[in-house]
Amino acid sequence: MIHVQSKILTLVLLTTFCCSDLSFSQVHTLTAGTGSVLPGGTVNIPVLLSNDEGARGYSMGVSHSGTDLTLTAMSPGQEAADANAGTGPDFEFIDLSPTGGSGGTYGCILSTGAPLDEIAVGTNNEIVLLSYSCSGAAAPGSITSLNFSDTLGTPNVQTVISVVAGGTSISRIPTKVGGSVSVDTPPVTGLSCLLSDPCLCDFSLSWSNAMTYDSIEITNGSGAVIQTLAGTATTAVVSISGTTTGGLASDNLSVRGISNAVTSANATCTATCPVVDLPTAPAGVSCSVNQSNGETTVSWTNSSTYAAIEVRLDGALVGTLGGGATSTTVTIGGPGSYSVSVSGSNVCGALSSAGSCTAVRDNFFIRNDINQDGTQNIADPVQLLDFLFGGGSVSCLDSADVNDDGTNNIADVVYSLNVIFGISVGGTVPVVPAPASACGGDPTADGLDCASFNGC
């Protein structure tokens, strides 16, 4: 593309750059910058001028080889764009498809009328910006050289700097330093870090690959490589802590691809492993014992969110329940006291302290054998009468609860007499509720107990 303000101005440019005294004083250096680009991306490369004299204009050809890059634009650099109070150069000549090779030619006159502006004496003044697009098929690690050329264009555009020396406009031939553009490895995208095990502080990493890499590396926050994977991998599991009880632990995990020995930029996520609190003990643990068979209903209130609940009888594990359970049944043995404890565990298996209750199974007895002589006769209701009214004692209150109503009173005396003498009540002779004639536990829950009973 060629921008021309006027044919006369073009002739002035050519005359200034081609026909002036080409002094070989090496007081100017023209440098093409270096940069990197991703396949399919774009990059801007500056052309820098280090000049010992004010520069009022310049021309150049910049070539490159290969097919990775395409020159898409040549525009004023920052110093040139600031010319003429920020309006930029008065004249530019741009050809992005010159004869003689791949590249472009550029010419610039800062001012075409008074007052004439110039690039001030300085180092690394940015005078031209070269814009390139990179082929999507470019291989990471490939490098394209950028070189100043005097053989591009028809006629050939020379690389010269126009200055005023002694009141005369002359051209200086600068020292020319080429640049380059290297092709980077594209980074992975969409990296996520999800906590998969709060106890081991394991994180599941997943991402998408921008290409098939030679290998993939995972690094920690210190930059150390902690895993090396195949170039097609898109997932990994990383532990950020050596414990089995959780955090608090945090690290920055990064994933990078490597192709042709070129490492991509890092994709990074923050992995934070929480503290796994020790659960508190279940509250309000209670035991309700079925005296006849020892089945004990244990109930409680959960004080924490548990992963599981463990139930122990006298210290031995007898049940593992789901974390939401609030009751269970435990079978205790014969007469005696038993300790039932309940503990909750967190997701890491750490147990809370225990909540507990005491399950008491009364002594086995024979109902209506109140004096514990192995028989049921008149002596038994007499023993009960002595207990109720004469200050006597009964060592097994359950045996004296003849009608099994949970109390000891005169009704038990009457019931015992009816049984012993076969007295009909309502047309039927009453029978002694279990356990009768043989030792056993009280099938009815009540407030009575049996401290001792001979023969059972």
C-alpha positions as CSV (number, residue, x, y, z in Angstrom):
1,M,0.0,0.0,0.0
2,I,1.4,3.4,-0.9
3,H,0.3,6.7,0.7
4,V,1.5,9.7,-1.3
5,Q,0.6,13.3,-0.5
6,S,1.8,14.5,-3.8
7,K,4.0,13.5,-6.7
8,I,6.2,16.5,-6.0
9,L,6.7,15.3,-2.4
10,T,7.7,11.9,-3.6
11,L,10.3,13.4,-5.8
12,V,11.6,15.5,-2.9
13,L,11.9,12.3,-0.8
14,L,13.8,10.4,-3.5
15,T,16.0,13.4,-4.1
16,T,16.8,13.8,-0.4
17,F,17.4,10.1,0.2
18,C,19.1,9.0,-3.0
19,C,20.9,12.0,-4.4
20,S,22.3,13.8,-1.3
21,D,25.8,13.3,-0.2
22,L,25.9,9.8,1.4
23,S,28.4,10.4,4.2
24,F,29.7,7.3,5.8
25,S,29.9,8.8,9.3
26,Q,28.8,6.0,11.6
27,V,26.9,8.2,14.1
28,H,23.5,6.5,13.6
29,T,22.3,3.0,14.4
30,L,19.1,1.5,13.1
31,T,17.9,-1.5,15.1
32,A,15.0,-3.9,14.4
33,G,13.6,-5.2,17.6
34,T,13.0,-8.8,18.7
35,G,9.7,-10.3,19.8
36,S,7.7,-13.5,20.0
37,V,4.3,-14.6,18.7
38,L,1.9,-17.5,19.1
39,P,0.9,-19.5,16.1
40,G,-2.0,-17.6,14.5
41,G,-1.2,-14.5,16.5
42,T,0.1,-11.0,15.8
43,V,3.2,-9.1,17.0
44,N,4.5,-5.6,16.7
45,I,8.2,-5.0,16.3
46,P,9.7,-1.6,16.7
47,V,12.5,-0.1,14.6
48,L,14.7,2.0,16.9
49,L,17.1,4.8,15.9
50,S,20.0,5.9,18.0
51,N,21.1,9.2,16.5
52,D,23.8,11.8,17.2
53,E,22.1,14.3,14.9
54,G,18.5,15.4,14.5
55,A,16.7,13.2,11.9
56,R,14.2,14.9,9.7
57,G,13.4,11.8,7.6
58,Y,14.3,8.3,6.8
59,S,13.7,5.4,4.5
60,M,14.3,1.7,4.8
61,G,13.5,-1.7,3.5
62,V,12.9,-4.6,6.0
63,S,12.9,-8.1,4.7
64,H,12.1,-11.5,6.2
65,S,12.4,-15.1,5.0
66,G,10.1,-18.1,5.2
67,T,6.3,-18.4,5.4
68,D,5.7,-18.1,9.1
69,L,5.3,-14.3,9.1
70,T,3.3,-11.8,6.9
71,L,4.0,-8.1,7.2
72,T,0.6,-6.5,7.6
73,A,1.4,-2.9,8.5
74,M,4.2,-0.3,8.8
75,S,3.3,2.7,10.9
76,P,5.0,5.6,12.7
77,G,6.8,4.7,15.9
78,Q,6.1,6.7,19.0
79,E,8.7,9.4,18.3
80,A,7.4,9.9,14.7
81,A,3.8,9.8,15.8
82,D,4.6,12.6,18.3
83,A,5.9,14.8,15.4
84,N,4.2,18.1,14.5
85,A,2.6,18.5,17.9
86,G,1.2,15.0,17.8
87,T,-0.3,15.0,14.3
88,G,2.4,12.6,13.0
89,P,4.6,12.8,9.9
90,D,3.5,15.0,7.0
91,F,4.6,12.3,4.5
92,E,4.8,8.5,4.5
93,F,5.6,6.0,1.8
94,I,4.5,2.4,2.5
95,D,4.8,-0.7,0.4
96,L,3.9,-4.0,2.0
97,S,4.4,-6.0,-1.2
98,P,7.6,-4.6,-2.8
99,T,9.5,-6.4,-5.6
100,G,12.7,-8.1,-4.6
101,G,11.5,-10.3,-1.7
102,S,9.2,-10.6,1.3
103,G,9.0,-7.6,3.5
104,G,8.2,-3.9,3.1
105,T,9.6,-0.5,2.3
106,Y,9.0,2.7,4.2
107,G,9.8,6.3,3.8
108,C,9.0,9.2,6.1
109,I,9.4,13.0,6.1
110,L,8.4,14.5,9.4
111,S,7.6,18.0,8.2
112,T,7.1,19.4,4.7
113,G,6.8,23.0,5.8
114,A,8.2,25.3,8.5
115,P,8.8,24.8,11.2
116,L,10.6,21.6,10.3
117,D,10.3,18.9,13.0
118,E,12.9,16.2,13.6
119,I,13.7,13.2,15.7
120,A,15.8,14.6,18.5
121,V,19.3,13.3,19.3
122,G,18.8,10.3,21.5
123,T,19.1,6.5,22.0
124,N,16.5,4.0,20.8
125,N,14.0,6.4,19.5
126,E,11.1,4.4,18.1
127,I,10.5,5.6,14.6
128,V,8.7,2.8,12.8
129,L,6.4,0.0,14.0
130,L,6.3,-3.2,12.0
131,S,3.2,-5.4,12.4
132,Y,3.3,-9.1,11.5
133,S,0.7,-11.9,11.6
134,C,1.9,-15.4,12.2
135,S,0.7,-18.5,10.4
136,G,-1.3,-20.9,12.5
137,A,0.9,-23.7,11.2
138,A,4.1,-22.1,12.5
139,A,6.1,-24.5,14.7
140,P,7.0,-23.3,18.2
141,G,10.7,-22.6,18.4
142,S,11.0,-21.4,14.8
143,I,12.7,-18.0,14.4
144,T,12.3,-15.6,11.5
145,S,15.1,-13.0,11.0
146,L,14.3,-9.4,10.2
147,N,17.0,-7.7,8.2
148,F,17.3,-4.2,6.7
149,S,17.5,-4.4,2.9
150,D,18.5,-2.1,0.1
151,T,17.2,-4.3,-2.6
152,L,13.4,-4.1,-2.1
153,G,11.2,-2.1,-4.3
154,T,11.4,-0.5,-7.8
155,P,13.5,1.5,-7.6
156,N,15.3,0.0,-4.6
157,V,14.5,1.8,-1.4
158,Q,17.7,2.6,0.4
159,T,18.1,2.5,4.2
160,V,19.2,6.0,5.0
161,I,18.6,8.8,7.6
162,S,18.1,12.4,6.5
163,V,19.8,15.0,8.7
164,V,20.8,18.6,8.4
165,A,24.5,19.2,8.8
166,G,26.0,22.7,8.3
167,G,22.8,23.9,6.9
168,T,22.7,21.2,4.2
169,S,20.4,18.3,4.0
170,I,22.4,15.2,3.7
171,S,21.8,11.4,4.2
172,R,23.6,9.2,6.7
173,I,24.0,5.5,6.2
174,P,23.2,4.0,9.6
175,T,24.7,0.9,11.2
176,K,22.0,-1.7,10.7
177,V,21.2,-4.3,13.3
178,G,18.6,-6.9,12.4
179,G,15.9,-8.3,14.6
180,S,13.9,-11.5,14.8
181,V,10.5,-13.0,15.7
182,S,10.3,-16.4,17.5
183,V,7.3,-18.6,17.6
184,D,6.1,-19.4,21.1
185,T,4.4,-22.5,22.4
186,P,0.7,-21.7,23.0
187,P,-0.4,-22.1,26.6
188,V,-3.1,-24.5,27.9
189,T,-6.5,-22.9,28.6
190,G,-9.3,-23.4,31.0
191,L,-7.3,-24.7,33.9
192,S,-9.3,-25.5,36.9
193,C,-8.3,-26.9,40.3
194,L,-11.1,-28.8,42.2
195,L,-10.6,-30.3,45.7
196,S,-11.1,-34.0,45.3
197,D,-9.9,-35.2,48.8
198,P,-9.9,-32.7,51.7
199,C,-8.0,-35.2,53.9
200,L,-5.1,-35.8,51.5
201,C,-5.4,-32.2,50.1
202,D,-5.7,-33.8,46.6
203,F,-6.8,-31.6,43.7
204,S,-8.1,-32.7,40.4
205,L,-6.6,-30.5,37.6
206,S,-8.2,-30.2,34.2
207,W,-7.4,-28.1,31.2
208,S,-7.6,-27.9,27.4
209,N,-4.5,-28.2,25.2
210,A,-3.9,-25.6,22.4
211,M,-1.9,-28.2,20.5
212,T,-0.3,-31.6,20.9
213,Y,2.8,-30.9,23.1
214,D,5.9,-32.9,23.4
215,S,5.3,-32.9,27.2
216,I,3.3,-31.1,29.8
217,E,4.7,-30.0,33.2
218,I,2.9,-29.1,36.4
219,T,4.8,-26.8,38.8
220,N,4.1,-25.6,42.3
221,G,4.1,-22.1,43.6
222,S,7.9,-22.2,44.0
223,G,8.3,-23.0,40.3
224,A,9.5,-26.6,41.0
225,V,8.3,-29.2,38.5
226,I,6.2,-31.7,40.5
227,Q,4.8,-33.8,37.6
228,T,5.8,-34.3,33.9
229,L,3.0,-35.7,31.7
230,A,2.5,-36.8,28.1
231,G,1.8,-34.0,25.7
232,T,-1.8,-35.1,25.2
233,A,-2.7,-35.1,28.9
234,T,-5.6,-32.9,30.0
235,T,-6.0,-34.0,33.6
236,A,-3.9,-34.7,36.7
237,V,-4.3,-35.2,40.4
238,V,-1.9,-33.2,42.6
239,S,-1.5,-33.3,46.4
240,I,-0.4,-30.0,48.1
241,S,0.0,-31.5,51.6
242,G,1.5,-34.7,53.0
243,T,-1.1,-35.0,55.7
244,T,-4.2,-37.2,55.9
245,T,-6.2,-34.8,58.1
246,G,-6.6,-31.9,55.7
247,G,-5.3,-28.3,55.6
248,L,-5.1,-25.4,56.1
249,A,-2.8,-25.6,53.0
250,S,-2.6,-23.5,49.8
251,D,-0.4,-23.4,46.7
252,N,-0.4,-22.0,43.2
253,L,-0.4,-24.8,40.7
254,S,0.7,-24.2,37.1
255,V,0.4,-26.2,33.9
256,R,2.6,-25.5,30.9
257,G,3.2,-27.1,27.5
258,I,6.5,-27.8,25.9
259,S,7.1,-28.1,22.2
260,N,10.4,-28.1,20.4
261,A,12.1,-27.3,23.7
262,V,10.0,-24.1,23.9
263,T,8.0,-23.8,27.1
264,S,4.6,-22.1,27.0
265,A,3.4,-19.5,29.5
266,N,2.0,-20.9,32.7
267,A,-1.7,-21.4,33.2
268,T,-2.2,-21.0,37.0
269,C,-4.8,-21.8,39.6
270,T,-4.9,-21.5,43.3
271,A,-5.5,-24.7,45.3
272,T,-6.6,-24.1,48.9
273,C,-7.2,-27.1,51.1
274,P,-9.5,-26.4,54.1
275,V,-9.1,-27.3,57.7
276,V,-11.2,-30.5,58.5
277,D,-12.5,-29.8,62.0
278,L,-12.5,-32.5,64.6
279,P,-16.2,-33.3,65.3
280,T,-17.8,-32.8,68.7
281,A,-19.4,-35.7,70.6
282,P,-23.0,-36.7,70.0
283,A,-25.2,-35.2,72.7
284,G,-28.0,-36.6,74.9
285,V,-27.1,-40.2,74.5
286,S,-29.7,-42.4,76.2
287,C,-30.3,-46.1,76.6
288,S,-33.7,-47.9,76.9
289,V,-33.4,-51.6,77.8
290,N,-35.9,-54.3,77.0
291,Q,-35.3,-56.4,80.1
292,S,-36.7,-59.6,78.6
293,N,-34.3,-59.9,75.7
294,G,-31.6,-57.3,76.4
295,E,-32.4,-55.2,73.2
296,T,-31.3,-51.7,74.1
297,T,-32.5,-48.7,72.0
298,V,-29.8,-46.1,71.9
299,S,-30.6,-42.6,70.8
300,W,-28.7,-39.3,70.6
301,T,-28.5,-35.8,68.9
302,N,-25.8,-35.1,66.4
303,S,-23.7,-32.1,67.4
304,S,-21.6,-32.0,64.2
305,T,-21.9,-33.1,60.6
306,Y,-20.5,-36.6,60.6
307,A,-19.3,-38.8,57.8
308,A,-20.1,-41.9,59.9
309,I,-21.1,-42.9,63.4
310,E,-19.5,-45.6,65.5
311,V,-21.3,-47.4,68.3
312,R,-19.4,-49.4,70.9
313,L,-20.6,-51.7,73.7
314,D,-18.1,-51.8,76.6
315,G,-15.5,-50.5,74.2
316,A,-16.0,-53.0,71.4
317,L,-17.3,-51.7,68.1
318,V,-20.7,-53.1,67.4
319,G,-22.0,-50.9,64.7
320,T,-21.0,-48.3,62.1
321,L,-23.8,-46.1,60.9
322,G,-24.4,-43.4,58.3
323,G,-23.5,-39.9,59.4
324,G,-27.1,-38.8,59.8
325,A,-28.2,-41.6,62.1
326,T,-29.6,-40.7,65.5
327,S,-30.6,-44.0,67.0
328,T,-29.8,-47.7,66.8
329,T,-30.4,-51.0,68.7
330,V,-27.7,-52.8,70.7
331,T,-28.3,-56.2,72.4
332,I,-26.7,-56.4,75.8
333,G,-26.0,-59.6,77.7
334,G,-27.4,-60.9,81.0
335,P,-28.1,-59.0,84.1
336,G,-25.6,-56.2,84.8
337,S,-24.5,-52.8,83.6
338,Y,-23.1,-52.1,80.2
339,S,-21.5,-49.0,78.7
340,V,-22.8,-47.9,75.3
341,S,-20.8,-45.1,73.6
342,V,-21.4,-43.2,70.4
343,S,-18.8,-41.3,68.4
344,G,-19.0,-39.4,65.1
345,S,-16.2,-39.3,62.5
346,N,-15.4,-36.6,60.0
347,V,-14.6,-37.1,56.3
348,C,-11.0,-37.9,57.3
349,G,-12.0,-40.6,59.7
350,A,-11.1,-38.7,62.8
351,L,-13.4,-39.6,65.7
352,S,-15.0,-37.2,68.1
353,S,-15.0,-37.9,71.8
354,A,-17.8,-40.2,72.8
355,G,-21.2,-39.6,74.2
356,S,-22.3,-42.5,76.4
357,C,-25.1,-44.0,78.4
358,T,-25.3,-47.0,80.8
359,A,-27.6,-49.8,79.9
360,V,-28.7,-51.8,83.0
361,R,-30.3,-55.2,82.7
362,D,-32.0,-56.2,85.9
363,N,-31.4,-59.6,87.5
364,F,-33.6,-62.4,86.1
365,F,-36.4,-63.4,88.5
366,I,-39.6,-65.4,88.8
367,R,-42.7,-63.3,89.3
368,N,-44.8,-64.0,92.4
369,D,-41.9,-65.9,94.1
370,I,-41.5,-62.9,96.3
371,N,-39.6,-64.6,99.1
372,Q,-37.4,-66.4,96.6
373,D,-37.8,-69.9,98.0
374,G,-38.5,-71.5,94.5
375,T,-42.2,-71.9,95.1
376,Q,-45.3,-69.8,94.9
377,N,-47.5,-70.1,97.9
378,I,-49.2,-68.1,100.7
379,A,-45.8,-67.1,102.1
380,D,-45.2,-64.9,99.0
381,P,-48.2,-62.5,99.5
382,V,-47.4,-62.5,103.2
383,Q,-43.9,-61.3,102.4
384,L,-45.3,-58.6,100.2
385,L,-47.7,-57.5,103.0
386,D,-44.8,-57.3,105.4
387,F,-43.0,-55.1,102.9
388,L,-45.9,-52.8,102.2
389,F,-47.1,-52.4,105.8
390,G,-44.8,-54.0,108.3
391,G,-41.4,-52.6,107.4
392,G,-40.1,-55.7,105.8
393,S,-37.9,-55.9,102.7
394,V,-38.1,-57.3,99.2
395,S,-34.8,-57.7,97.3
396,C,-36.5,-58.1,93.9
397,L,-39.2,-55.6,93.4
398,D,-40.0,-57.0,89.9
399,S,-40.9,-60.3,91.4
400,A,-43.4,-58.5,93.8
401,D,-45.0,-56.8,90.8
402,V,-47.4,-59.7,90.5
403,N,-49.8,-58.0,88.1
404,D,-47.0,-56.4,86.1
405,D,-48.4,-52.8,86.3
406,G,-45.0,-51.3,87.3
407,T,-45.8,-50.7,90.9
408,N,-45.8,-52.6,94.2
409,N,-49.1,-52.2,96.1
410,I,-52.1,-54.1,97.7
411,A,-53.3,-55.0,94.2
412,D,-50.3,-57.3,93.9
413,V,-51.2,-59.1,97.2
414,V,-54.8,-59.7,95.9
415,Y,-53.5,-60.9,92.5
416,S,-51.1,-63.3,94.2
417,L,-53.8,-64.7,96.4
418,N,-56.1,-65.2,93.5
419,V,-53.4,-67.1,91.6
420,I,-52.4,-69.2,94.6
421,F,-55.9,-70.2,95.6
422,G,-57.4,-70.3,92.1
423,I,-59.9,-67.6,92.8
424,S,-61.8,-66.6,89.7
425,V,-61.9,-62.9,88.7
426,G,-64.6,-62.1,86.2
427,G,-65.0,-65.8,85.5
428,T,-61.3,-66.5,84.9
429,V,-58.6,-67.5,87.3
430,P,-55.7,-65.0,86.7
431,V,-52.3,-66.2,85.6
432,V,-48.9,-64.7,86.6
433,P,-47.4,-62.6,83.7
434,A,-43.9,-63.6,82.5
435,P,-41.5,-64.5,83.8
436,A,-43.5,-67.1,85.6
437,S,-42.3,-70.5,86.8
438,A,-38.8,-69.9,85.2
439,C,-36.2,-67.2,85.5
440,G,-36.4,-64.3,83.0
441,G,-36.2,-60.6,82.5
442,D,-39.0,-58.2,82.9
443,P,-40.7,-57.8,79.5
444,T,-42.3,-54.5,80.6
445,A,-40.3,-51.4,81.0
446,D,-41.0,-49.8,84.3
447,G,-39.3,-48.1,87.3
448,L,-38.9,-51.3,89.3
449,D,-35.7,-53.3,89.5
450,C,-34.4,-56.6,90.8
451,A,-31.3,-56.1,92.9
452,S,-30.9,-59.8,93.5
453,F,-32.9,-63.1,93.1
454,N,-31.8,-66.4,94.5
455,G,-31.7,-69.2,91.9
456,C,-31.6,-67.0,88.8
